[in-house]
Every structure is written in structure tokens, then in C-alpha cells.
Amino acid sequence: MIERLVLASGNAGKLREFRELLAPLRIEVVSQGELGIPDAEEPHVTFVENALAKARHASGRSGLPALADDSGVCVHALGGAPGVQSARYAGEPRSDMRNNAKLVAALHGVADRGAHYTCVLVLVRHAEDPEPIIAEGRWYGRIVDEPRGDGGFGYDAHFEIDGTGITGAEMPLGRKNEVSHRGRALRSLLAQLREAQERCQ
């Protein structure tokens, strides 16, 4: 079993969530920032390509197994935007506040507020791993104009979860990890990892 891995992200919110999700498996998660590893380029138009590029970059620089997440919110009325550009939707420097303001403005007068978060996780055992483990998860809801809640990060305060009446920022972290796009993707990833390890025994 992997005992230590590098998370190919400097996002404090993601690091906190992954540490909580992986704690029961006793996997130590360190961020690439803690190891002095700069962000990888993310030139691709799909989540899976960007996640794979980030995982290989972090593993190559650290010599550790690496886990990369590429995720974002896809708004149906905007043709899937912001999508892979979610973190940089309003440009650099990255700002959740400006990203959310731009999204709400783009939906002004639009009746269809349907959206979903997508998460693609890629785990590589080493930088040249020919068989990366890839998992995906989605979380459905709608975009609301007024932010609600002080938890979460990114677009969570504007993302009302289907069937709940609350936003991602109003949901307790433990519950969020059970139902979110990231939680679903991680459960799929861990199931694949266990199966691969069992086959190698």
C-alpha cells in the first residue's frame, strides 16, 4: 500500500479534503508546495489530460507516487464553461471572488442554472507509470446568485446541491466528502488501487 504521496496541487482546500479522505488508509499526503515543486503547465482542454500532466510532473520532481486532481464546475447554459478554466475563469491572479462574480454575471437573465462539478483523479506510482489509475466523479446542482455558507472553496457558496436546498459551502465537510465529485472520484480510485494491488500479490 502507498504510505506517502504528493498531491499535485497547492490549493489548501483540496489538501485539507484529501488529507481527511485518505486518513483512514494511513496515507500521508504532502502538497507539492511543501516540497518546493512549482505548478505544472495545464495547456489541455480536458480534465483527464491536465490531471495526468500534473501527476507526472509532481512525481518526477519528488520521486514519490503522485495524485493529481483536475476539477471544475461545468455550467450547462454556458456550454460546459468554466470547465477546465474554473480556477482561472476571471484571469490571473486566481481569485474565487472574481471567478464567482464573473459566473453570476454570465448567467444574468438565464433561466437554466443547471451545473455539475467534475473531478478527474490520476494516480501515478512513478513519473513514467504506463498504467495510471484514473477515476472520475460528478456532483449535480445549480448556480445561485447569492453566496451562502462559509465552508468549502471555489464555487461552493454559489453551488446549490440537487435535492438538498443547501450549497456546497453550507454542507459539513464530512458529509461533503461523502457526496461530492471529489469524494466519489476518490472512492473509485481507491477501489481500483486495491484491485491492482491484489492482482500483484
C-alpha positions in Angstrom: 0.0 0.0 0.0 1.2 3.5 -0.7 2.2 5.2 2.5 3.1 8.6 1.3 2.2 10.6 -1.8 2.5 14.1 -3.2 -0.6 16.0 -4.1 0.0 17.8 -7.3 -1.7 21.0 -6.1 -1.0 24.0 -3.9 -4.7 24.5 -3.2 -5.1 24.5 0.6 -8.8 23.5 0.4 -8.0 20.4 -1.8 -5.1 19.4 0.5 -7.4 19.6 3.6 -10.1 17.5 1.8 -7.6 14.8 0.5 -5.9 14.5 3.9 -9.3 13.8 5.5 -10.3 11.4 2.8 -7.1 9.4 2.9 -6.5 9.5 6.7 -8.4 6.2 7.3 -6.0 4.4 4.9 -3.0 5.9 6.8 -1.7 7.5 3.6 0.3 10.7 4.3 -0.4 13.4 1.9 2.1 16.2 1.3 1.5 19.1 -1.1 3.9 19.8 -3.9 4.3 23.3 -2.5 5.7 21.8 0.8 8.3 20.1 -1.4 9.2 23.2 -3.4 7.7 21.9 -6.6 6.2 24.5 -8.9 2.9 24.1 -10.6 2.8 22.1 -13.8 1.5 23.6 -17.1 -2.1 22.9 -17.8 -2.5 23.5 -21.5 -5.1 20.8 -22.3 -8.8 21.2 -22.9 -9.8 18.1 -20.9 -9.7 17.4 -17.2 -8.0 14.0 -17.7 -5.1 15.3 -19.8 -4.4 18.1 -17.3 -4.6 15.8 -14.3 -2.2 13.3 -16.0 0.3 16.1 -16.8 0.2 17.4 -13.2 0.7 13.9 -11.7 3.7 13.1 -13.9 5.2 16.5 -13.1 4.9 16.1 -9.3 6.1 12.5 -9.3 9.1 13.3 -11.5 10.1 16.2 -9.2 9.5 14.4 -5.9 10.4 10.8 -6.6 7.1 9.9 -4.8 3.8 8.5 -6.1 1.6 11.4 -7.1 -2.0 12.2 -7.0 -3.4 14.9 -9.2 -6.9 16.3 -9.4 -8.3 18.4 -12.2 -11.7 19.6 -11.4 -14.1 22.4 -12.2 -17.7 23.4 -12.5 -19.4 22.9 -15.8 -22.5 25.1 -16.4 -24.9 23.7 -18.9 -26.2 27.0 -20.3 -22.6 28.1 -20.9 -21.6 25.0 -23.0 -19.7 23.5 -20.1 -17.8 26.6 -19.1 -15.9 27.5 -17.0 -14.8 23.8 -17.1 -11.1 23.3 -17.1 -10.6 27.0 -16.7 -12.6 27.1 -13.5 -9.7 28.2 -11.3 -8.6 30.9 -13.8 -12.0 31.9 -15.1 -11.6 35.6 -14.3 -7.9 35.5 -15.2 -4.7 35.9 -13.1 -4.1 36.1 -10.3 -6.6 33.4 -9.3 -9.5 34.7 -7.2 -12.5 32.8 -6.1 -14.3 36.0 -5.6 -13.7 37.3 -9.1 -14.4 33.9 -10.6 -17.8 33.7 -8.9 -18.7 37.3 -9.8 -17.9 36.6 -13.5 -20.0 33.4 -13.4 -23.0 35.1 -11.8 -22.7 37.9 -14.4 -22.6 35.4 -17.3 -25.8 33.8 -16.1 -27.7 37.1 -15.6 -31.2 36.6 -17.1 -30.5 32.9 -17.9 -33.3 30.6 -16.7 -31.3 27.3 -16.9 -29.0 27.3 -13.9 -28.1 23.6 -14.1 -24.5 22.8 -13.4 -22.2 20.0 -12.2 -18.8 19.7 -10.7 -16.5 17.2 -12.4 -13.4 15.7 -10.8 -10.8 13.6 -12.5 -8.2 12.0 -10.3 -5.0 10.5 -11.7 -2.6 8.5 -9.5 0.9 7.5 -10.9 3.2 5.3 -8.9 6.1 6.9 -10.6 6.6 9.6 -13.3 6.7 7.1 -16.2 3.9 4.9 -14.9 2.4 3.3 -18.1 -0.8 2.4 -16.2 -2.0 5.4 -14.3 -5.1 4.9 -12.2 -7.8 7.2 -13.4 -11.1 7.9 -11.7 -14.0 10.4 -12.3 -16.8 11.8 -10.2 -19.7 14.3 -10.8 -21.8 16.3 -8.4 -25.0 17.9 -9.7 -26.7 21.1 -8.7 -27.5 24.6 -9.8 -25.8 28.0 -9.7 -27.4 30.6 -7.3 -26.8 34.3 -7.5 -26.3 35.0 -3.8 -23.5 33.1 -1.9 -24.5 31.0 1.1 -22.2 29.4 3.7 -18.7 29.9 4.8 -17.2 26.4 4.2 -15.7 24.9 1.1 -13.9 26.9 -1.6 -14.1 27.7 -5.3 -17.7 28.0 -6.4 -19.2 26.1 -3.4 -21.1 29.1 -2.0 -22.9 29.5 -5.3 -23.5 25.8 -6.0 -26.8 24.6 -4.6 -26.8 20.8 -4.5 -29.6 18.9 -6.1 -32.3 17.7 -3.7 -30.8 19.5 -0.6 -31.6 23.2 -0.7 -28.1 24.0 0.6 -24.9 25.0 -1.1 -21.6 23.2 -1.0 -20.3 25.8 1.4 -23.2 25.1 3.8 -22.6 21.4 3.9 -20.4 19.9 6.7 -17.0 18.8 5.4 -17.5 15.2 6.4 -20.8 15.0 4.5 -19.4 16.8 1.6 -16.5 14.3 1.3 -19.2 11.5 1.0 -21.2 13.0 -1.8 -19.0 15.5 -3.7 -17.4 14.9 -7.1 -14.1 14.6 -5.4 -15.3 12.1 -2.8 -16.9 9.9 -5.5 -13.8 10.0 -7.7 -11.6 9.1 -4.7 -13.7 6.1 -3.8 -13.5 4.9 -7.4 -9.7 5.5 -7.4 -9.2 3.6 -4.1 -11.3 0.6 -5.3 -9.1 0.4 -8.5 -5.9 0.8 -6.4 -6.9 -2.1 -4.1 -7.8 -4.3 -7.0 -4.4 -3.6 -8.7 -2.5 -4.4 -5.5 -4.5 -7.6 -5.0 -3.6 -8.8 -8.5 0.1 -8.1 -7.9 0.2 -10.2 -4.7 
